[in-house]
Amino acid sequence: MVMIIKTTWVSVFALAAVLLVILTPAAEAVTCSPLQLSPCAAAISSSSPPSALCCAKLKEQKPCLCGYMRNPNLRRFVSSPNARKVSNSCKLPIPRC
């Protein structure tokens, strides 16, 4: 009797794991392109607040930010004081790279 109950629980857990994998949407791959952050250009180059589109693009490009910081041509834009202000305004923590 104990063996049947163990087998049933193992089957239930296996079914739950399969359903979780099937029903969980796959994460979309992000295309890293600094041009995607162009809606943030005005906010980064001045003290104007970022737009909703800027914040959305910044959050979308979050996985790419460390790569941008490593690029000598982009580093000054991504890690500037105004870029940090934009990141804070968008409630996006600055990544530790």
DSSP file (Angstrom, degrees, kcal/mol; ACC not computed):
  #  RESIDUE AA STRUCTURE BP1 BP2  ACC     N-H-->O    O-->H-N    N-H-->O    O-->H-N    TCO  KAPPA ALPHA  PHI   PSI    X-CA   Y-CA   Z-CA
    1    1 A M     >        0   0    0      0, 0.0     4,-1.8     0, 0.0     5,-0.1   0.000 360.0 360.0 360.0 -40.9    0.0    0.0    0.0
    2    2 A V  H  >  +     0   0    0      1,-0.2     4,-2.3     2,-0.2     5,-0.2   0.884 360.0  54.1 -64.2 -38.6    2.8    2.4    0.8
    3    3 A M  H  > S+     0   0    0      1,-0.2     4,-2.2     2,-0.2    -1,-0.2   0.877 107.0  50.8 -64.0 -38.7    4.5    1.7   -2.5
    4    4 A I  H  > S+     0   0    0      2,-0.2     4,-2.1     1,-0.2    -1,-0.2   0.901 110.5  48.8 -67.1 -41.3    1.3    2.6   -4.4
    5    5 A I  H  X S+     0   0    0     -4,-1.8     4,-2.3     2,-0.2    -2,-0.2   0.912 111.7  49.4 -65.7 -42.5    0.9    5.9   -2.5
    6    6 A K  H  X S+     0   0    0     -4,-2.3     4,-2.4     1,-0.2    -2,-0.2   0.923 111.5  49.1 -61.6 -44.1    4.6    6.8   -3.2
    7    7 A T  H  X S+     0   0    0     -4,-2.2     4,-2.2     1,-0.2    -1,-0.2   0.887 110.1  51.5 -62.9 -39.9    4.1    6.0   -6.9
    8    8 A T  H  X S+     0   0    0     -4,-2.1     4,-2.3     2,-0.2    -1,-0.2   0.923 110.8  47.4 -64.0 -45.2    1.0    8.1   -7.1
    9    9 A W  H  X S+     0   0    0     -4,-2.3     4,-2.6     2,-0.2     5,-0.2   0.897 111.2  51.2 -64.9 -40.2    2.8   11.1   -5.5
   10   10 A V  H  X S+     0   0    0     -4,-2.4     4,-2.4     1,-0.2    -1,-0.2   0.912 111.1  48.9 -62.3 -41.5    5.7   10.8   -7.9
   11   11 A S  H  X S+     0   0    0     -4,-2.2     4,-2.4     2,-0.2    -2,-0.2   0.901 110.6  50.3 -64.2 -41.2    3.3   10.7  -10.8
   12   12 A V  H  X S+     0   0    0     -4,-2.3     4,-2.4     2,-0.2    -2,-0.2   0.924 112.5  46.5 -63.9 -44.9    1.5   13.8   -9.5
   13   13 A F  H  X S+     0   0    0     -4,-2.6     4,-2.3     2,-0.2    -2,-0.2   0.899 112.1  50.6 -65.5 -40.1    4.7   15.7   -9.1
   14   14 A A  H  X S+     0   0    0     -4,-2.4     4,-2.2    -5,-0.2    -2,-0.2   0.916 111.4  48.2 -63.4 -42.6    6.0   14.6  -12.6
   15   15 A L  H  X S+     0   0    0     -4,-2.4     4,-2.5     1,-0.2    -2,-0.2   0.908 110.9  51.1 -63.4 -42.2    2.7   15.7  -14.2
   16   16 A A  H  X S+     0   0    0     -4,-2.4     4,-2.2     1,-0.2    -2,-0.2   0.899 109.9  50.2 -62.5 -40.7    2.8   19.1  -12.3
   17   17 A A  H  X S+     0   0    0     -4,-2.3     4,-2.0     2,-0.2    -2,-0.2   0.909 110.9  48.6 -64.7 -42.3    6.4   19.6  -13.6
   18   18 A V  H  X S+     0   0    0     -4,-2.2     4,-2.3     1,-0.2    -2,-0.2   0.924 112.0  48.9 -63.9 -44.6    5.5   18.8  -17.2
   19   19 A L  H  X S+     0   0    0     -4,-2.5     4,-2.9     1,-0.2     5,-0.2   0.888 108.9  53.7 -62.4 -39.0    2.5   21.2  -17.0
   20   20 A L  H  X S+     0   0    0     -4,-2.2     4,-1.4     1,-0.2    -1,-0.2   0.916 110.7  46.0 -62.5 -42.9    4.6   23.9  -15.5
   21   21 A V  H  < S+     0   0    0     -4,-2.0    -2,-0.2     1,-0.2    -1,-0.2   0.900 116.6  44.8 -66.2 -40.9    7.1   23.6  -18.4
   22   22 A I  H  < S+     0   0    0     -4,-2.3    -2,-0.2     1,-0.2    -1,-0.2   0.903 117.4  42.6 -71.3 -41.4    4.4   23.6  -21.0
   23   23 A L  H  < S+     0   0    0     -4,-2.9    -1,-0.2    -5,-0.2    -2,-0.2   0.629  91.3  93.9 -85.4 -13.8    2.3   26.4  -19.6
   24   24 A T  S  < S-     0   0    0     -4,-1.4     2,-0.1    -5,-0.2     3,-0.1  -0.691  81.2-122.8 -80.9 122.9    5.2   28.8  -18.8
   25   25 A P        -     0   0    0      0, 0.0     2,-0.2     0, 0.0    -2,-0.1  -0.393  27.5-111.9 -66.4 141.1    5.7   31.2  -21.7
   26   26 A A        -     0   0    0      1,-0.1     2,-0.2    -2,-0.1     0, 0.0  -0.465  33.8-107.2 -71.4 141.7    9.2   31.1  -23.1
   27   27 A A        -     0   0    0     -2,-0.2     2,-0.2     1,-0.1    -1,-0.1  -0.504  34.3-120.9 -70.7 134.6   11.3   34.2  -22.5
   28   28 A E        -     0   0    0     -2,-0.2     2,-0.2     1,-0.1    -1,-0.1  -0.546  26.6-114.1 -76.9 141.2   11.7   36.3  -25.6
   29   29 A A        -     0   0    0     -2,-0.2     2,-0.5     1,-0.0    -1,-0.1  -0.532  27.2-133.0 -74.4 140.1   15.3   36.8  -26.7
   30   30 A V        -     0   0    0     -2,-0.2     2,-0.8    31,-0.0    -1,-0.0  -0.800   6.8-140.1 -95.4 132.5   16.4   40.4  -26.6
   31   31 A T        -     0   0    0     -2,-0.5     2,-0.8     2,-0.1    33,-0.1  -0.841  20.9-136.3 -90.3 114.7   18.2   41.9  -29.5
   32   32 A C        +     0   0    0     -2,-0.8     3,-0.1    31,-0.1    29,-0.0  -0.615  44.0 147.4 -77.3 111.5   21.0   44.1  -28.1
   33   33 A S    >   -     0   0    0     -2,-0.8     3,-2.3     1,-0.1     4,-0.3  -0.917  42.5-151.2-145.9 115.6   21.0   47.3  -30.0
   34   34 A P  G >  S+     0   0    0      0, 0.0     3,-1.6     0, 0.0    -1,-0.1   0.748  96.1  71.4 -60.4 -20.7   21.9   50.6  -28.5
   35   35 A L  G >  S+     0   0    0      1,-0.3     3,-1.7     2,-0.2    -3,-0.0   0.751  83.0  70.5 -65.5 -22.1   19.7   52.2  -31.0
   36   36 A Q  G <  S+     0   0    0     -3,-2.3    -1,-0.3     1,-0.3    24,-0.1   0.707  92.6  58.8 -65.1 -18.8   16.7   50.8  -29.1
   37   37 A L  G X  S+     0   0    0     -3,-1.6     3,-2.2    -4,-0.3     4,-0.3   0.300  70.4 108.2 -93.4  10.0   17.6   53.3  -26.4
   38   38 A S  G X   +     0   0    0     -3,-1.7     3,-1.7     1,-0.3     4,-0.4   0.807  67.8  66.3 -59.4 -30.6   17.1   56.3  -28.6
   39   39 A P  G 3  S+     0   0    0      0, 0.0    12,-0.4     0, 0.0    15,-0.3   0.702 101.0  53.0 -62.5 -14.4   13.8   57.3  -26.9
   40   40 A C  G <> S+     0   0    0     -3,-2.2     4,-2.5    14,-0.2     5,-0.3   0.479  80.4  95.9 -95.4  -4.1   16.1   58.0  -23.8
   41   41 A A  H <> S+     0   0    0     -3,-1.7     4,-2.5    -4,-0.3     5,-0.2   0.899  84.3  47.4 -57.2 -45.9   18.5   60.3  -25.7
   42   42 A A  H  > S+     0   0    0     -4,-0.4     4,-1.0     1,-0.2     6,-0.5   0.907 114.2  46.8 -64.1 -41.4   16.8   63.5  -24.6
   43   43 A A  H  4 S+     0   0    0     -4,-0.3    -1,-0.2     1,-0.2    -2,-0.2   0.859 115.0  46.6 -70.0 -34.5   16.6   62.4  -20.9
   44   44 A I  H  < S+     0   0    0     -4,-2.5    -2,-0.2     1,-0.2    -1,-0.2   0.865 114.6  46.0 -75.0 -36.2   20.2   61.3  -20.9
   45   45 A S  H  < S+     0   0    0     -4,-2.5     2,-0.2    -5,-0.3    -1,-0.2   0.596 125.4  19.9 -85.6  -9.4   21.6   64.4  -22.6
   46   46 A S  S  < S-     0   0    0     -4,-1.0     0, 0.0    -5,-0.2     0, 0.0  -0.708  88.9 -97.1-138.5-168.9   19.6   66.8  -20.4
   47   47 A S  S    S+     0   0    0     -2,-0.2    -4,-0.1     2,-0.0    -3,-0.1   0.174  75.7 126.9-102.8  18.9   17.8   66.8  -17.1
   48   48 A S        -     0   0    0     -6,-0.5    -2,-0.2     1,-0.1    -3,-0.0  -0.455  68.4-102.0 -73.9 149.5   14.3   66.2  -18.6
   49   49 A P        -     0   0    0      0, 0.0    -1,-0.1     0, 0.0     2,-0.1  -0.372  41.1-102.3 -70.1 150.0   12.4   63.2  -17.1
   50   50 A P        -     0   0    0      0, 0.0   -10,-0.1     0, 0.0     2,-0.1  -0.408  34.1-120.8 -72.0 148.4   12.4   60.0  -19.2
   51   51 A S     >  -     0   0    0    -12,-0.4     4,-2.2     1,-0.1     5,-0.2  -0.332  25.7-107.2 -79.1 167.8    9.3   59.1  -21.2
   52   52 A A  H  > S+     0   0    0      1,-0.2     4,-2.3     2,-0.2     5,-0.2   0.876 123.3  53.6 -62.4 -37.5    7.3   56.0  -20.6
   53   53 A L  H  > S+     0   0    0      2,-0.2     4,-2.6     1,-0.2     5,-0.2   0.905 106.4  52.5 -64.6 -40.9    8.7   54.6  -23.9
   54   54 A C  H  > S+     0   0    0    -15,-0.3     4,-2.7     1,-0.2    -2,-0.2   0.948 110.6  46.8 -57.9 -49.9   12.2   55.3  -22.7
   55   55 A C  H  X S+     0   0    0     -4,-2.2     4,-2.4     1,-0.2    -1,-0.2   0.892 112.0  50.9 -61.6 -40.1   11.6   53.4  -19.5
   56   56 A A  H  X S+     0   0    0     -4,-2.3     4,-2.1     2,-0.2    -1,-0.2   0.929 113.1  44.9 -63.6 -44.6   10.0   50.5  -21.4
   57   57 A K  H  X S+     0   0    0     -4,-2.6     4,-2.3     2,-0.2    -2,-0.2   0.888 111.6  53.0 -67.2 -38.6   13.0   50.3  -23.8
   58   58 A L  H  < S+     0   0    0     -4,-2.7     4,-0.2    -5,-0.2    -2,-0.2   0.920 111.4  45.7 -62.4 -43.7   15.5   50.6  -20.9
   59   59 A K  H >< S+     0   0    0     -4,-2.4     3,-0.8     1,-0.2    -1,-0.2   0.872 112.3  52.0 -66.4 -37.0   13.8   47.7  -19.1
   60   60 A E  H 3< S+     0   0    0     -4,-2.1    -2,-0.2     1,-0.2    -1,-0.2   0.876 112.8  44.7 -65.2 -37.6   13.7   45.7  -22.4
   61   61 A Q  T >X S+     0   0    0     -4,-2.3     3,-2.2     1,-0.2     4,-0.7   0.354  79.8 111.0 -89.6   5.3   17.4   46.3  -22.9
   62   62 A K  G X4 S+     0   0    0     -3,-0.8     3,-1.1     1,-0.3     4,-0.4   0.858  73.6  55.6 -50.2 -43.7   18.4   45.5  -19.3
   63   63 A P  G 34 S+     0   0    0      0, 0.0    -1,-0.3     0, 0.0     4,-0.2   0.705 109.5  49.6 -64.1 -15.3   20.2   42.2  -20.3
   64   64 A C  G <> S+     0   0    0     -3,-2.2     4,-2.0     1,-0.1     3,-0.4   0.584  83.3  90.9 -96.6 -12.8   22.3   44.2  -22.7
   65   65 A L  H <X S+     0   0    0     -3,-1.1     4,-2.3    -4,-0.7     5,-0.2   0.839  83.8  52.7 -61.2 -37.8   23.4   47.1  -20.4
   66   66 A C  H  > S+     0   0    0     -4,-0.4     4,-1.6     1,-0.2    -1,-0.3   0.900 109.1  51.0 -64.6 -38.7   26.6   45.4  -19.1
   67   67 A G  H  > S+     0   0    0     -3,-0.4     4,-0.9    -4,-0.2    -2,-0.2   0.895 110.0  49.6 -63.3 -39.4   27.7   44.8  -22.7
   68   68 A Y  H  < S+     0   0    0     -4,-2.0     3,-0.5     1,-0.2     6,-0.3   0.885 108.7  53.1 -65.9 -37.6   27.1   48.5  -23.4
   69   69 A M  H  < S+     0   0    0     -4,-2.3    -1,-0.2     1,-0.2    -2,-0.2   0.814 107.0  52.3 -67.8 -29.3   29.1   49.5  -20.4
   70   70 A R  H  < S+     0   0    0     -4,-1.6    -1,-0.2    -5,-0.2    -2,-0.2   0.693  90.1  90.4 -78.6 -18.5   32.0   47.4  -21.6
   71   71 A N  S >X S-     0   0    0     -4,-0.9     4,-2.5    -3,-0.5     3,-1.2  -0.693  71.1-149.2 -81.6 117.8   32.0   49.1  -25.0
   72   72 A P  T 34 S+     0   0    0      0, 0.0     4,-0.5     0, 0.0    -1,-0.2   0.803  96.8  53.7 -58.8 -29.0   34.3   52.1  -24.8
   73   73 A N  T 34 S+     0   0    0      1,-0.2     4,-0.1     2,-0.1    -4,-0.1   0.738 119.8  31.6 -76.8 -22.5   32.2   54.0  -27.4
   74   74 A L  T X> S+     0   0    0     -3,-1.2     4,-2.0    -6,-0.3     3,-1.3   0.641  94.8  88.0-107.0 -20.0   29.0   53.5  -25.4
   75   75 A R  H 3X S+     0   0    0     -4,-2.5     4,-2.6     1,-0.3     5,-0.2   0.862  85.3  54.9 -52.3 -44.3   30.2   53.5  -21.8
   76   76 A R  H 34 S+     0   0    0     -4,-0.5    -1,-0.3     1,-0.2     4,-0.2   0.794 111.7  45.0 -65.3 -26.2   30.0   57.3  -21.3
   77   77 A F  H <4 S+     0   0    0     -3,-1.3     3,-0.3     2,-0.1    -1,-0.2   0.873 117.1  42.5 -81.6 -38.8   26.3   57.3  -22.3
   78   78 A V  H  < S+     0   0    0     -4,-2.0    -2,-0.2     1,-0.2    -3,-0.2   0.811 122.9  35.7 -80.1 -30.9   25.3   54.3  -20.2
   79   79 A S  S  < S+     0   0    0     -4,-2.6    -1,-0.2    -5,-0.3    -2,-0.1   0.239  87.0 121.6-110.2  14.9   27.2   55.1  -17.1
   80   80 A S  S  > S-     0   0    0     -3,-0.3     4,-2.0    -4,-0.2     5,-0.2  -0.307  76.8-108.9 -70.7 160.2   26.9   58.9  -17.1
   81   81 A P  H  > S+     0   0    0      0, 0.0     4,-1.9     0, 0.0     5,-0.1   0.894 121.2  50.3 -57.7 -40.1   25.3   60.7  -14.1
   82   82 A N  H  > S+     0   0    0      2,-0.2     4,-2.4     1,-0.2     5,-0.2   0.880 107.4  53.6 -67.4 -35.9   22.2   61.6  -16.2
   83   83 A A  H  > S+     0   0    0      1,-0.2     4,-2.5     2,-0.2    -1,-0.2   0.887 108.3  50.7 -63.7 -37.4   21.9   57.9  -17.4
   84   84 A R  H  X S+     0   0    0     -4,-2.0     4,-2.5     2,-0.2    -2,-0.2   0.889 109.1  50.8 -65.8 -38.8   21.9   56.9  -13.7
   85   85 A K  H  X S+     0   0    0     -4,-1.9     4,-2.7     2,-0.2    -2,-0.2   0.909 110.6  49.0 -64.3 -41.4   19.2   59.5  -13.0
   86   86 A V  H  X S+     0   0    0     -4,-2.4     4,-2.2     2,-0.2    -2,-0.2   0.934 111.0  50.2 -62.6 -45.6   17.1   58.1  -15.9
   87   87 A S  H  <>S+     0   0    0     -4,-2.5     5,-2.8     1,-0.2    -2,-0.2   0.915 112.4  46.8 -59.0 -44.1   17.6   54.5  -14.6
   88   88 A N  H ><5S+     0   0    0     -4,-2.5     3,-1.3     1,-0.2    -1,-0.2   0.905 110.7  52.1 -65.0 -41.6   16.5   55.6  -11.1
   89   89 A S  H 3<5S+     0   0    0     -4,-2.7    -1,-0.2     1,-0.3    -2,-0.2   0.854 110.3  48.7 -63.3 -34.0   13.5   57.5  -12.5
   90   90 A C  T 3<5S-     0   0    0     -4,-2.2    -1,-0.3    -5,-0.2    -2,-0.2   0.426 113.6-121.5 -83.9   1.0   12.5   54.3  -14.4
   91   91 A K  T < 5 +     0   0    0     -3,-1.3    -3,-0.2     1,-0.2    -2,-0.1   0.884  66.5 139.7  57.8  41.2   12.9   52.3  -11.2
   92   92 A L      < -     0   0    0     -5,-2.8    -1,-0.2    -6,-0.1    -2,-0.2  -0.961  52.4-128.6-115.8 114.7   15.5   50.1  -12.9
   93   93 A P        -     0   0    0      0, 0.0     3,-0.0     0, 0.0    -5,-0.0  -0.322  26.8-110.6 -63.3 142.6   18.5   49.2  -10.7
   94   94 A I        -     0   0    0      1,-0.1   -15,-0.0   -10,-0.1   -10,-0.0  -0.598  40.5-116.6 -73.3 128.0   21.9   49.9  -12.3
   95   95 A P        -     0   0    0      0, 0.0     2,-0.8     0, 0.0    -1,-0.1  -0.326  13.7-130.3 -69.6 148.0   23.4   46.5  -13.1
   96   96 A R              0   0    0      1,-0.1   -30,-0.1    -3,-0.0    -2,-0.0  -0.879 360.0 360.0 -95.5 113.9   26.6   45.4  -11.4
   97   97 A C              0   0    0     -2,-0.8    -1,-0.1   -32,-0.1   -27,-0.0   0.414 360.0 360.0-106.2 360.0   28.9   44.3  -14.2
